């Protein structure tokens, strides 16, 4: 059964004439998404927020560092990759999420403004996110972080990026990642393979048309594990994971299938389904109690994995 708060939010959006984002050009889509998420997410926490520019594989990258006020010792660090179908989303839309995670986990959170499609198609976002991992690992001490206690996380497209980065770090002898938090991750990208695409094709915020729109712009090669990590030959040796899925989400089944593949590969993994929720609820904690619960769950899991 659809959660009552989620149902009310969807009805309110429909009454206000909210568009299907697939009907908007990317620039307008980005503005709509940012304004909507800021209106329904928790307000940014009162913590230290610093903007920096770091070298990227093609151009400089903007990052935002969220440092919780508690404690004075070097803190663990969570690199958080934002969602938005590789086309929308950005630093400003995710201040509520990132500052909440920092405050609740006691970890420094680093967010990156990776390149978006269609201006930059696959694998530009992946390359930027891996470069951010390498920079954080090499420069953690400069902003009070402990590189030996490092996690990655993200929602939707960001969940895909987070676990793709974990696979790349394993395969390339890269920085050691201790944990991955994957919120309704887009790890399969194949509507014909996962029934939840058809079951939840319309009416629940993320639609089948929206996913088609994102993939048309991003142009991933789904045989490449950097685009669709569920197709990786081997998932053994990846960091322990939390995988969160939503019941009324086109991406539900691929998230569950990926969690099961992790478990089958011997990776410690917790799978949680918020059965009454819609895609995006993690970024709607100002309007949805389940969003608050999920943020608390992720923060607690990261804290348990990293904070000593």
N, C-alpha and C positions, 0 to 999 in steps of 0.2 A: 504493500500500500504506500502510495506517495505521501511523504511527510507533509503535514498540514502547513507548516511554515513555508516549505518549498512550493507547495501548491499555491499558497497565497501570493508568494513572490512572482511566480510565473503568471498568475492572473493579473497582477498589478502591471507587470511589464507589457502584457498583451493589451490591457486597457489604455496604456500610455502610448501604444503604437510602436513598441520597440521592434526594430527590423530584424530579420534573419541576417546575420552578418555576411552571409554569402551573397547578399544583394548589394553590398557596399564595396567600392574600390578600397584597396588596402589602406590608404591614408585615412579615409573617413572611418574605416573599420577600426583602426588603431585608436582614434579619438573617442569613438563610441565605447569601445571596450574599456579604455582607461576611465572614462567618466562613470561608466556603470559600476566597475569594480570598486572604485573609490567610494561610491555611494553606498555600497552594501558590505564592504569589508570593515574590520575593526580599525579605529583610528590609530595612526602610528604611535607607538609607545614613546615615552619621554626618555630616550637614551641617546648616546652619542652616535651621530650619523656622519660619516665622512665620505666624500667623493674623491676618487682618484682616477688617473688615466694610466693604463699599463700597455706595454707593447703587445700587439696581436699579430697573427700570421699574415694579415693583409694590410691592416691599419691599426692605429691605437684603439683600445677598448676602454670604455667607461665602466668602472665598477663602483659599487656603493658598499661601504663597510659599516655594519651595525654592531656596536660594542655595548654589551650590557653593563650596567653600573656596578653590579655586585662584584666584590673581590678585586684584588690587585695583582694576583699572579697571572702568568700567561694562561690564556684560555684556549679550550678546544675551538675548532673552527668548522663551520658548516658552509659549504659552497652551495648556494641555492640557485637553480636554473628555472627561470620563470616559464609559465605556460603561455599559450596563445597560438598554437598551431604553426609555430615557426614563422608566422606572418605578423602577429600582433603581440601586445604585451610589452613590458619594459620596466625600467627601474621605478618610475613614478607610480605605476599601477600596483606595485608589489610592496610598497612601504609598510602597509598594515601587516601583511603576512610576515615579512622578514623581520620587522622590529618585534613582533609578537614572539616569533620563534627565538630570537636572541634573548628576550627578557625571560621567557619561560624555561629555556634550556640552560641558560648561563653560558652559552657558546657565542663566540663572534660569528656573525653571519655575513658572508660575502655574496653579493648579487652582481651579475654581469649583464651588460647591455650588448648581448651578442647580435651579430648581423642577422637581419630578417629577410625573408623572401617576400615578393618575387625579385627584389633587387639583388639578392644574394641567395642562390639556390643551394640545395644540399651539395657538398657537406660543409658549407661555410659556417653554419651555426655550431656544428660539431667541432670544427677546428678551433673556433673561438673559445668554446667551453673547455677544451683540453688545454689550450694555452693558459686559460685562467687557472686551471688546476696546477699547472707547472709553476706559474707565477706565485700563487698562494703558498705552495710548498717551499719555494725558494726564498720567499720574502715574509713569511709569517711573523718572524720576530719583530719586523719593523712596525707592525701594528698590534703587537701584544698577543699574538696567537702562537699556539704550540703546533707545529707542523706534524708532530708525531701522533696527534689526535685529530684526525681529519675525516670528515664525512661529506658526502654529496647528497643532494636531494632536489626534488622538483615536482611540479604538477603538470599532468597532461604531456604536451611536447617537452616540457622541462623534465618530466619523469623519464621520458625516452632518452633525453640528452644525459641525464645523470647516470643511468645504468650503462649507456653506451660508453661514457667516459670511464666508468669502472672497468668495463671489459678492455678498453684500450690501455688503461693503466696496468692491468694485469699482463696483457700481451706484450707491452712495450717496456716492461720493467720500469714503469713510471712511479710516481709518488704512491705511497701506500695509503689506501683508503680503508678506514676501519668500519664504515657503515654506510648504507644507502637507504634513503627514505623516498619512496616512489608513490606519488599520489595520483590515482587514476592514470597511470602512464600509458602513452600511446606507443606501444612497443610492437604492434603487429601490423597495423595499417592495411589490413586486407578485409574489406567488408564481406567478401564471399566466404571467408573462413570462420568468422565470428558472428554468431547469431544475434548478439545484442545490437549490432548495427541496424538490423531490420526491426528488431523488437522495439527499439527506442529511437527510431529514425526521425521522429519529429515530435515537438511539443515539450521537450525537456531541456531547453537552453542550447545545448550542443545538438545539432541536427546532422543527419546524413549529408545534406547539401553543404553544410558548413565544413564537414570533414573533406568532402570532395573538393571544395574551394581551397582549403589549406593545402591539400596534396597536389592540386594542379599548380599552385604557386611554388611550393617547396621542391617539387620534382625529385622525390627520393627514389633510390634504387632499393626496393624492399628485400632484395636478395642480400644486401649489405647489412651486416649486423650493426653498423653505426646508424643506420636508418630504422631498422626493425630488429631490435636486439633479440626478440624471440626466435629469430632465425639463426642465431649464433650456433656454431657447431658444438661448442662446449661452454657450459656456464659454471663448471667446477672452479673452485678457488676464488670466486667473487666474494665481496664483503657480505656480512650478514645484512638482511634487508627487512624493511617494513613495506608492505604493499597494501595500499588502501584503494578500494574501488567503491563506486556508487551504483545502486541498484537500477536507477533509471538513467543509464549512461550508455551511449553507443560503444564506449571503450571498456565496458565492464568485463566482457568475456576474455579479451586479450590480456588484461591485467591479471585476472585469475589464472589464466593459462601460463603466464610468465612466472607467477609465484609458484605454481606447481612444478614448472621446469626447474626453477631454482632449488626447490626442495629435493626433487629427483636427482639433482646434481650434487647433493650433499651440502648445499648452502643453507645456513640457518635463516629461516624466513617466517615472518608473521604476516598472515593475510587477514585483513579486516574488510568486511563488506558493510557499508552503511546502506542498508537495504532500501530505505525510503528516500534516498538522496539523489540529486541530479548532478551532472557534470558541473564543475566549478564551485561546488559548495565550500571547498576548503578556503577559497578566497572571498567567502560571503559570511564571515563569522560575525559581522555587525548586524546581520539580519537572520541568521540561521543558528540555532543552538547546536546543531550537529557540526557546523563549521567550527565553532569554538571547541567542541569535543575533539574534533580531528586535529586541530592545531595543538591542543594540549597533548594528544596522543603522540604526535610526531615529536614535539619538544621533549616529552618524557622519554621516548625511545632513544632519541639522540643523546640526551643527558645520561641515560643509563649506559650507553655504549661508550661515551667519551669522557665524561666528567669523573675524575678520580679523587 
